[in-house]
């Protein structure tokens, strides 16, 4: 069973945990998620396509990310998520933490912080190993191509992270 830490409104751990996807958070309680934008030096970005079996946004494009597990730092979580979903090790990549945003869903029990990271590395496509349960495919896209996918309504989180695609 996967556990997530519960944070207060100032992003401080409360010392309590919740079960994954057990939307029990009170107002002013949050869990932590991460997004890892992976860029090549040529300013193209690795984006992945969600499998069609996903309950939410099947077949949409996204960058790697997910929830931080209990006891895991934000940086540890993004490194793990990128590795799990793409096979890439970003520990020694250029870049790192960019910013945090948060979402509040009053009465739904699902409030969360999102720490956004940007990593730049010279990627050999033979290093990409997709997590088949999560990811149906990948491509390298320019900022304009990602904007177009977002305009079609098939790219997740674009409005929240678009400044990372520079």
Residue pairs with C-beta under 8 A, 6 or more apart in sequence:
1 19
1 20
2 19
2 20
2 67
2 69
3 17
3 18
3 19
3 20
3 69
3 70
4 17
4 18
4 19
4 20
4 31
4 32
4 67
4 68
4 69
4 70
5 13
5 14
5 16
5 17
5 31
5 32
5 68
5 70
5 71
5 72
6 13
6 14
6 16
6 17
6 18
6 25
6 29
6 30
6 31
7 13
7 14
7 29
7 30
7 31
7 32
7 113
8 14
8 28
8 29
8 30
9 28
9 29
9 30
11 30
11 32
11 100
11 113
14 29
17 70
18 24
18 25
18 31
20 67
23 108
23 109
23 110
24 109
25 31
25 109
25 110
25 111
26 109
27 104
27 106
27 111
28 111
29 111
30 102
30 111
30 112
30 113
31 67
31 68
31 111
31 112
31 113
32 67
32 68
32 74
32 77
32 112
32 113
32 115
33 65
33 66
33 67
33 68
33 77
33 112
33 113
33 114
33 115
34 65
34 66
34 67
34 68
34 74
34 77
34 78
34 81
34 114
34 115
34 116
34 117
35 63
35 64
35 65
35 78
35 114
35 115
35 116
35 117
35 157
35 161
36 63
36 64
36 65
36 78
36 79
36 81
36 82
36 90
36 117
36 118
36 119
37 45
37 63
37 116
37 117
37 118
37 119
37 161
37 164
37 165
38 45
38 46
38 63
38 64
38 82
38 86
38 88
38 90
38 93
38 119
38 121
38 123
39 45
39 46
39 95
39 118
39 119
39 120
39 121
40 46
40 120
40 121
40 122
40 123
40 140
41 120
41 122
43 142
43 143
43 166
44 140
44 141
44 142
45 63
45 140
45 141
45 142
45 143
45 146
45 165
46 63
46 64
46 86
46 88
46 123
46 128
46 138
46 139
46 140
47 61
47 62
47 63
47 138
47 139
47 140
47 141
47 146
47 149
47 155
48 61
48 62
48 63
48 64
48 85
48 86
48 130
48 135
48 136
48 137
48 138
49 59
49 60
49 61
49 62
49 135
49 136
49 137
49 138
49 139
50 57
50 58
50 59
50 60
50 61
50 62
50 134
50 135
50 136
50 156
51 58
51 59
51 132
51 133
51 134
51 135
51 136
52 58
52 59
52 136
54 134
57 156
59 136
59 154
60 154
60 155
60 156
61 141
61 146
61 149
61 154
61 155
61 156
62 155
62 156
62 157
63 157
63 161
64 78
64 81
64 82
64 85
64 86
65 78
65 81
65 114
65 157
66 77
66 81
66 84
66 85
67 77
68 74
68 76
68 77
69 77
72 80
74 97
74 115
75 96
75 97
75 117
77 115
78 90
78 115
78 117
79 89
79 90
79 91
82 88
82 90
82 119
83 89
83 90
84 131
84 134
85 130
85 131
85 134
85 135
86 128
86 129
86 130
86 131
86 135
86 138
87 127
87 128
87 129
87 130
88 121
88 123
88 127
88 128
90 119
90 121
93 119
93 120
93 121
94 119
94 120
94 121
95 117
95 118
95 119
95 120
96 117
96 118
96 119
97 115
97 116
97 117
98 116
98 117
98 118
98 163
98 164
99 115
99 116
100 113
100 114
100 115
100 116
101 113
101 114
101 116
101 160
102 111
102 112
102 113
102 114
103 111
103 112
103 114
104 111
105 111
114 157
114 160
116 160
116 161
116 164
118 164
123 140
128 138
130 136
130 137
130 138
141 149
143 165
143 166
146 155
146 158
146 165
147 158
147 162
147 165
149 155
149 158
150 158
150 159
150 162
